[in-house]
């Protein structure tokens, strides 16, 4: 295990926050909490504010601190008052409920409304369970294990499988915290991944369904905290872990430039590269969820025209999303072959097909016809379709 120690020690030094950073964040958090409680008192709002997320658990990555606060209400109706309680300049955005985000003393803050409950089985919106997560993690993880969570988050970010948002389909911070709790340490998890088989089930899963990975929420074992993780991101995680196990390097913790990587790939492969950047509009999560859906539609339409897509990648930044589409081939002929029924089909089926498509011919045992491509310039067509689907106007949620 000595071959891993040097790499992990460097990861701890790079990604674990210093005491100075923690003290500064604590001061801002206290000021913010004081303001929220003051506003609630002035507005006579029936609400309880509580720290949540990585700040509450002490598992944020150095220099990537933010503050999440849960606003606990007794009813959905009372939640409407939250817009009058958050600091000035905070903007509403939308997830499973409307919440607010903004900057306070230069720190990113999210204030999320949740509904108070007495029985976890009665909870309809999973975000409400967040009130239990910080206490569970703080009671379950040692300070050493929290450091392992931090470098695990950095590892997943570097390997593009972090983020439970609907447009990311990656691992949430909470799911990584629970994994460290289940396996004991970062290295124990690395070793365990070597024996994973699909579907991956960690702990006692009551309802596996068709998830590629299932980890029950310790605060409500019916809920899968990896429900957002798709097969591709699970595969990225598993392969990265295995490669790290085989050849440990600090490079696995450093996010590489997607643009540089794709440019290098396209040159080596000889693919035609199309790049398109879209400005992200608010509310961010809703906009990017539609962005991903539009991207799926774009890919399907290009494939319908027999355009062979080698690969496509998206680089999300704070203000934009950049699509890198690599095309292997576009049709070189004027027509494409369309397969119909077999020659041994019922004579009426053959007759109807021939009537609809007079110039038929045989390809193997199938009756076929030639269909003209409507596209004359495929490069231009691809660019127009990218603009049609991926421009801010076409994704606008208004």
N, C-alpha and C positions, 0 to 999 in steps of 0.2 A: 504493500500500500504506500510505500515511501514515494513511488513515482507520482502519486496524486497529491501528496502533501504540499509540495512547492507550489503547484498550480492553485490548490484550494486556499492556501495562505495568501497568495496574491489576490485571489478573488475576494477574500474577506477584507483585505486592506483597501481594495478599490471600491467595493460596493456597500460595505456596512457603514452606516452613518457615524460620525464622530459625536462625542459628548457635547461639543460646542454646537453642532448642528441640531442635536436633540433639544438642547436648552433653548435655542432660538425659536424652534418650532413650537415648543411648549408655551413659550411666552405669547406667541401669536395665537395659539389655540385658546389660551385662557382669556385673552382680550376678546376674541370672537365669541366665545361662549358667554362671556359677561354681557356683550352687546345683545346677543339673541335673547338672553333671559330678561334683560332690561326692556327690550321691545315687547316681549310677551307680557310682561307685567303692565306696561303702559297701555297695551291694546286689550288687556284682560283676556288673553288667549289661553285656553286650556291645553297646554302642550308641555311635553318634557323633551329637552334636548339631550342627546347622548353622542359621544364620539364613537366613530365606527371606522371600518376599513383598516388600511395598513398603519395609519397613525395610531389608532386605538390599540393595535396589537404590537406595535414596534417592529413592523416587518417591511418598512419602505426602503427603497434603494437610495443610496447616498445621492444627494443633489436632485432627487426626483420626488421630493416630499410634496404631499398635498394633504388636505384635511377633509375628511368625510364626516358629516354630522347627520344623525337621524333625528327627525322631528316626529315624536310619538304622539299620535292623536287618538281620541276615543271614537271618532267617526269620520267617514269620508267628507261629510259636510264641513266639519271643523278644519279639515286640511286646506280649505279655500283661504283661510286666514294667513297661510304661510307667506304669500306674496307681500304681506305688509310687515313681516317680521324679519326677513333677510336684509342684509346690508344694501344700501343704495348701489345701483349699478349691476346688481346680480340679475342675470337673465333667465327666463324660464326655458326649459328644454323638456323633452318628452322621452320617457322610457315606458315602463308599465304604468307609471303615473307621471304627472307633471312634477318636475323638481327644479331646483335653482342652482346655478353655478356662477362663479365670479372670482375675483381676486381680492384678497384681504392681506394687507401688508406685503403684497407681492407674492403671496402663496395661493395656489389654486385651491378653491373650496367648492364642495358640493353639499347642498342641504337637501336631504331626501325625506319626504313624508312617509311614514309607515303607520299601520293601524295596530293599536294595542290588542292583544289577544290573551286568552287564558288557557287555551288548548291548542297545541301545534297542529292537531288534526283538523281544526276548523279554519286554518289559514288558507285563503284562496290565492293571495298574491305572494309569491315566494320571497319578494323583497322584504316582507314583514318579518321573516325569520332572521334577518340581519341583526336584529337586536340581541340575538343569542350568540352570535358568532364570536364577537370580541371576548366575551367572558369565557367561552369554551376554549379558545385558542390560548388565552393568557393563563388559564388554569392547566392546560395540557402540555404546553411547550416550555422548555427551559430556555434560558438566554442563548445557549449554544445552538439549540435547534432553531431559534428564530434567526440566527445568523445564517444557518443552512437554508432557511426559507428565502432569505434575501438573495443569496447567490443562485438559488434555484430559479427565482423570478428573473434574474439577470440572464441566466442560461436560456430560459424559454423565450425571453425577448430577443436575444441574439439569434435564436434559431426559428424565429417567426411563427411561434405557436402559443403566444401569450395574448390574452384578452378575450373575455367571454361575451363581448358585444356581438350582436347578431351578424354584423358584417365581418367579424374576425373569426368566430367559431373556434376560439382557442381556450386555453386553461385560464380560469379565474385565479386571483390571488388566494382566495379561500380554499380552492381545490388543492393548490400547491402546499398550503399550510397543513391541510388534513393529510396529504401524502407524507409529509415529513413526520407528522405525528404517527401515522400508521407504520412507517418503515424505520423510523428512529433517527435517520440522518440523511444527508445528501448522498453520501457514498453508498449507504445501504439501499437507497432507491436506485442508484445507478446499477448496482449488482442485481437487484430484483428485476429490473426491466429486461435483462437478458433472458429471463424465463417466461416473459409474458406471452400469452397466446390470445388471439381474438375469439370472442369479445373479451376485453380485459375487465375483470371484476375484482374489486378490492373491498374486502370486508363482506358483510352479509347483505347482499342485495335482495330486496323483497320483490322488486319489479324491474327486470332487466330490459324488457322490451327489445328494441333493435338498436340500442346505443352501442357505438364502438367501444366505449369505456364507461363503466358504471362505478361510481364511488358514492355510497349513501352519505347523506348529510348526518353527522353525529347528533345533531339537534332535532332531526326528523328523518328517520332512516328510510322513509318512503320516497324521499326526494333525491334525485341524482344530481350532485353538484358539478358533474361533467356533462350535463345534458347538451350544452352548447358546443362541445368539442366534436368536430367532424372527423371523418376517417383520415383525411389528408393531414390535418394538424396532429392527430395522434401518431401518424406515421412519421412526421417530421420529428416529433418528440422522441419516439423510440429509436429511430436511426441515429439522431444526434447523441443520445445517451450511449448507444452501443459504440459509436465511433469514438466518443470520449473515453469509454472504458478501454478500448483497444489502444488508443494513442492519446493520452491526456495532454491537453494543451490549453493555455489561457485564451487562445483564439476562439474557443467555443463559447466564451462569455462576452465576446465583442461583436456587436451587430455590424455586419458588412453592408456596404452601400449596394442596394438592389440595382441601382442604375449601372454602376461599374461592373457588377456581376453579369447583368444581362448583356451589356455591350460586349463583354469578353465572350460570353456564350454565343451571341449572334455571329461574331467574327469567326469563331472556331467552327460553328455549325454551317455557316453559309446561309443562314436564314435571312428573310426580309423582316426588318424590325420597324414596327410602328409604335410611336410614343405619343401619348395624349394626356395632358394634365387638366384636371377638373378642379375648379375652386370649390371648396366645401362651404356650403351654406348652413345656417342654423335652422332648426335644431339638428345638431351634428349626427346623433345616432340614427334619427329617422332618415336623414338625407343619405347617409352611407349605407343604410339597409336597402334603400331603393337603388343606390349606385350598384350594389352587388347584384341585385335582381336584374337590372338593366344590362349588366355585363353578361349574365347568363343568357339573356335574350340575344345579345349581340353575337356571342359565340355560336349559338344555335343557328342564327340566320346566315352567318358566314359559312358554316359547315353545310347548310342546305344548298349552297351554291358550289359545293365541292371544293371549297378552299380548305386546304390542309393546314391546320394550326399546330405548330410544333409545341408551343407553350405560351402561357400568359402569366404575368405577375403584376401585382399592384403594390405601390409604395404609398402608405398613408402617412402624411405629416399632419401637423396641427391645422394647416390652412388649405391643404390640397391633397388630391389623390391622383397618382400618376400611373397610367396603364402602359405596360410594356408587352406588346403583342408580337410574338415571333411566328411568321408564316413560313411553312415548309414549301408548299407548292400552290399555284393557282392553275386552273384548267388551261391547257395549251390548245385544245380543239374548239371548234365552233359549236359542237353538239355533245351531248352526253347520252349514254345508253340508259334506257328505262326498261326494266324487266317486267314482263307481264305474266300471264298464266303459262303453265307447262303445255306442251303440244298434246299431251294425253288427257287434257282437261275435257270436260263436257263440251260437245260441239257448240252449244248455245253460248257458253262462256267465250269460246274461241271466236265465234261469229261477232259477238258484241265488241270484243277487243279489236278485231280487225276493222270493224265499222268506224270505231272511234279513232283508230290510228292506222291509216291505210298503208303506209309504207313500212310494213313490218319485215322483220328478218329473224333468223334463228341464232341464238347464242346458247350452245349446249342444248338443253332440253326446254329452254324457255323461248317464248315468242316475245320479241322486243321491238322497240322503235327508237328513233333518234329524236331528242328534244333539244331545240336550240337554247343556248345560254342567252339570257337577256342582257348579260354584262359584256361590254366590249373592252373596257379598261378596268381590270380587276384591282390594280393599285388605287385608282381613283375611287372605285366602288368601296373598297375597304375603308379608306379615309372618310368618305361620306357617311358610311354606316357608323363608324366610331363617333363622329360628330353628332349624328342623329341620336344615338343612345347615351353617350357619355357626356354631353355638354350640360352645364348647370341648368339650362332652361328645360331640357328634357327630363331632368331628375327632380326639378323643383317640386316641392310638396304642396305648394299653394294651389 
